Amino acid sequence: MSTTRRVGGPAETTDGTTQSAAVPTAPGQAMTIADIAVEAGVSVPTVSKVLNGRADVAAATRARVEEVIERHGYRRRRASSGAGSGLIELVFHELDSPWALQIIKGVESVAGGARIGVVLSELGGEHRPPQEWLDDVLARRPRGVIFVQSELDPAQHAQLASRSIPFVIVDTAGEQPAGVPVVGSQNWSGGLAATRHLLSLGHRRIGVVSGPRDVLCSRARVDGYRSALDEAGIAFDADLVRWGNFFVDGGYAHGRALLSREDRPTAIFAGADFQALGVIRAARELGLRIPEDVSIVGYDDLPVTEWVQPGLTTVKQPLQEMAATAARMLLEIAGGQKPANLRIDLATELVVRSSTTAPR
């Protein structure tokens, strides 16, 4: 089946649209910017503005051009560039944590060696960027984008693809479509290892303060916790599971609620080290000793965990290695290579310190 294109000297109107006759194009012919312009009824400069994320295009006109681009699967040819050119966009849903610093270090270890600059963005807690942010990225035309606990909707994915801007997701917030490159860690195994450790010490009533329920890694860690309980023949109690926010305040609030119960847990598995610090504060305010009265396990193994008192038992998540792996994968794709694996989950490891012991 042939497509149609408009020819015959189109005249642009005041809103950037044009009018002309339609004729079929040859089957299999590659779509050009000019083809997009005549089919969308706009000028070539208008298409160029849309492709480059320019703001001075009417919303209706932009939508019409994007629809033609997506329908024909147009892909801008990736420009060849020498070493050291281009940028990597590094996008966080939230940036205010030492956790994010570990990711930045990992990306910079690769980008710095390749003499590529890194641009940081924060989405203010949202997991999906607004269109205005994406327009700015299109205008910068980076070598690629790394999303950290953030993701794109299908239309935004198509926009980056049509501009030949690759992206990789680190620690994905949700399940991704086939073909989307993702680097994460073995969150289920981490939750399993943390809970097995507490069970091996003799704990039978174990609380959880996980991350947000709508984040994939949070659910995976709780699933690992639940599997460990099943192994030990202990019934899962949903009242002992709290969904937090990965930060100290969430750990404090949920930890205090769990530890104020008459049937309080003898141990708590926190889904992030910062949440574990909040639980520690709550326990001390309630007059509980760690680990004699309550054992606490964190997650991530941030540098601070070695210096708190007592030292925090935690699950080491290789954050810098995850970020470096994502950066290398991104540069491979930007260079026209296809990575051997598009889904990589790095191993986690339990690090035992002084915050856990047998229950009294």
N, C-alpha and C positions, 0 to 999 in steps of 0.2 A: 504494500500500500504506500502511495506517495504522500508526502506532506505538501503543504502549500507555502509559497512565499509571495510577498507583495513586491511588485516592481512597477516602474513607470514614473519615476520622478516624484516621490512622496514630498508633500509640503507639510512642514511642522506647524502645529497649532500652538496657541499660547500656553497650553499645559504640557507641552513636550510630546504630544501625540502627532501622528501623521496619518494621512489617508492615501491609499493607492489600491491598485487592482491586485488580485491574487492569482498566481500561477503555480503549478506543481514544481517541486524540486526533484532532482534525480534521486532515485532510491539509493540509500547508503551514503549519500553525500554528507560530508562532515558539516555540522552546524557552525556558522561563523557569527560574529557579533552583528554583521550586517543582516544576516538572516533573522536573527533574533529581533533586530530593530524593525524590519518590515513586517514580520509576523505579529509583533506586539503593537504595531502602529505607532512607533516612536522613532526618534532619530538615533543615529549611531552614538553621538555624544551622551544621550540619555542612558542608553544601555551601559556605556562605559562608566557613567556616574553610579549606576546601580551596582555594577560589579565591584566598584571601588569603595562602596559604602558611603558615598557622598550623601549628605543630608538634604541637599537642595533638589529633591525629587518628590513630587506629590505622592502621598501614600497609595492612592489607587493606581497611579502609573507604575510605581515600584512593584506593587503586587502583581500587576499584569506581566511585567517583564520577568519577575521571578517565576511565575507560573510557566512561561514559555521555556525559560532556562531549565526548570526541573522536568518538564514534560519531555524535552528532547535529550535530557541527560548531558547537557553541555558541560564541558570541562575546559577551563582555561589552561593553556599549555604552561607547564611550570617552567619558569625562566631558569636557565642555568646560571649559577652564581659561584663565585670563587670562595675559597675558605675565608671565614671571618665575616661574611656578609649575612644580612638577615637577622631576625630576632626570634626568640622563643617566648611565646605568651604563656605565663604560668598563672593559672586561675584557681583561687581558693573560694570555697563557699564561706569560710571564715578564716581570718589570718592571725587573730590575736591569741597565739599559743606557742609554746616551745615546740609542740608537735609540728607546726607549720615550718618552723625554723629548720628542723631536720630534713623536711622535704626540699626546702630551698637549697640547703647545702648539697643534697644529692644531685639536684638538677645542675647547680653551678659547677659541680665537680666535672661534669661532662661538657657543659656549654663553655666554661672557661677554657678548657683544653682545646676546644674547637674555635675559640675566639669569637663566640656568638653571644650577643647580649641577651639578657633576660628581662622581660617586662612583667611586673607583678600586678594582679588585679584581685579584688575581693568583692564578693557578691552580697555582702551584708547578711549572711546566714541563709540566703536562698541557694537552692541546688541547681537552678536553671538561670542562665544569664538573660537579661533583658535585651530586646532588639537593639537598643541604642548602644549597648556595649559591643554587640556583634558588628554593628556598622563601623565602630571605631577600629575593630580588629581588621575588618576588610580593607579599611583605608590604609592601615599600616602594612598590610600584606606580609605578615610574618612568615618565617620558614615553617612554623607549625605551632600548635597549641597543646598544652598539657592541662587537663582539667583535674582538679583534686576534689574528690567528693562532690562533684558537680557534673552536669551532663547537658546534652542538647535535646531539643525536641526534633522530630523528623525534618521539619522545614528548615531549622537552623543547620542540621547536619547536611542537608542538601545544599545550603548556601556555601558552607565551607568547601564541600566537595566540588561544587561548580567552579570555585576559584582555585582549585588544586592546593588547598591549605590543609594538610593532614593534621589529625589530632589523636592524642592518646589520653585515656582516663586512668588516674591513679586512685585506688581505693574507691571504686564506684559506689554511688549512692543507691543504685538499683540495677536490675538486670539489663544488659545491653543487647541490642540486636546483633545477629551474626555479622562478623566482619569488622566490628568495632574493636580496636586495640585496647586492652585493659591490663594493668599491672596492679596486683594486690598481694595479700598475704593469706595464709591458711587460717582464717578466722575461726572456723569450726574447730580445727585442731587446737587452736589456742584456748578456746573456751573449754574444750575437753581436758586439756592438760592442767589448766588452773583448777578445775573442779576435782579431777582425780587426785591432785596433790592434797587438797583439803580433805577429801574422803580418806586418803591413806593415813592422815594424821588422826582420824577418828571422828571428824565432824560429820554430823548427819542432818543438821538444820543449817543450810547454807543460803544466804540471801544474795541477790544480784542487783547491782545498779548498773544497767547497761546504757548505751547511747540511745539516740532517738529511734523509735520503733520503725520509722519510714526509711532508715538507712540500712542497707544490705549487711554491712559488717556487724552492726549491732545485733541483728536477728541471727546471724551465723554464730556469733559468740554465745548467745543464749541457747541456740540449738545444740552446741557442743556441751554446754553445762547440763542441759536436759539429758543428753545421751549418756553422760557420765553417771548421772543419777539412775538412769535406767539400768546401766551395767551393774550398779551396786544394789539394785532392787529397792531403791528409795522412790516413793511416790513424788511426782512433780507437784509443787504447791505454787500456783500462780500468784498468790498473795505475797510471796517472797521475791517476786521479780518486779523491779521498778525500771521505767524507761526514762533516762536522764537526758543530758545534753553534752556529755563529754567534758564538762567544765567543773571547777571546784564547787560552784554554788549548787549545781544539780546533785553532786555527790554529797554535799553537806545536808541538803534538804531531805533527800531520799534516805541517806544513811541515818539521820536522826529519827525519821519516821520508823524505819525498821528496828533500830536499836532501842526505841522507846516502848516497844511492844512487851507485854508480859511474857509472851513466848518468843522473845527475840532470838534471832539466829546467833549461833556461836562463831560464824565466819561470814564474811561478805566478799564476793568477787565483783570488783569494779571494772567496767568495760573500758576504762582509761586511767592512766596514772593520776591525772588531775582530779578525776572523780574520786579516786582512792584517797587523795589528800583531803578532800572534803569530808569523806567518811571518817578519816582519822580525827579531824577536828570535832565532828559530831560526837564521836565516841568519848573523847577526852572531856568534852563539856558535860557529858552524862556520867562522868566519873568512872568510865571503863578503861582498863589498862589493855595495851596492845603489846604482845599477843595473848596475855594471860586470860583476859576476859573475852576478847574477840580477835580472831585472826582476819587479816585483810590481804587480798591479792589485787594488784593493779594490772594494767595492760599498756604496753608500748615500750617500757624500759627507757624512759627519758633520763637524761643525765642526773636530774634532781633526785631520782629514786635511791641513789647511792648515798645521799647526804642527809636525807630526812632521818629522824629517830622515832622508832627503829627503822633500819633499812627496809625498803619495801620489796617484798616478794612480788614478782610481776612476770608477765609474758612479754618476751622481747619480740617486738615487731620490727623488721629491718627497714625502717623508714628511709634512711639515706640510700640504701641499695635499691629499694623500690623506685625511688625517684630517679636515680641514675639509670636504672634499667629502662624506665619510661622515656628518658631523654635520648638514650641511645636508639631505642626503637623508633622514636619520632624522626631522628636524623636519618635513619636508614630509609624510612618511608619517603621522607622529603628528597632523598637522593635517588629515588626511583627503585629502591630494592623492596622486596617483600620479605618481612620477617618470617622465620620458620614457625614461630608460634605467636598468635595474636592475643592469647590469654595466658598470662603468667602469674602464678600464685607462689610467692616465696615462702619458705618455711619459717615457722615461729618456734620459739624456745622458751621453756620455763626457766626463770632465774630465781633461785630460792635465796632469800635473805632472812631478816629477823622478825618480820611482821606476821609470821605464821608459826603456830605450834599446836600441840594436842589440846583439845578442849579440857577445861577443868572438870 
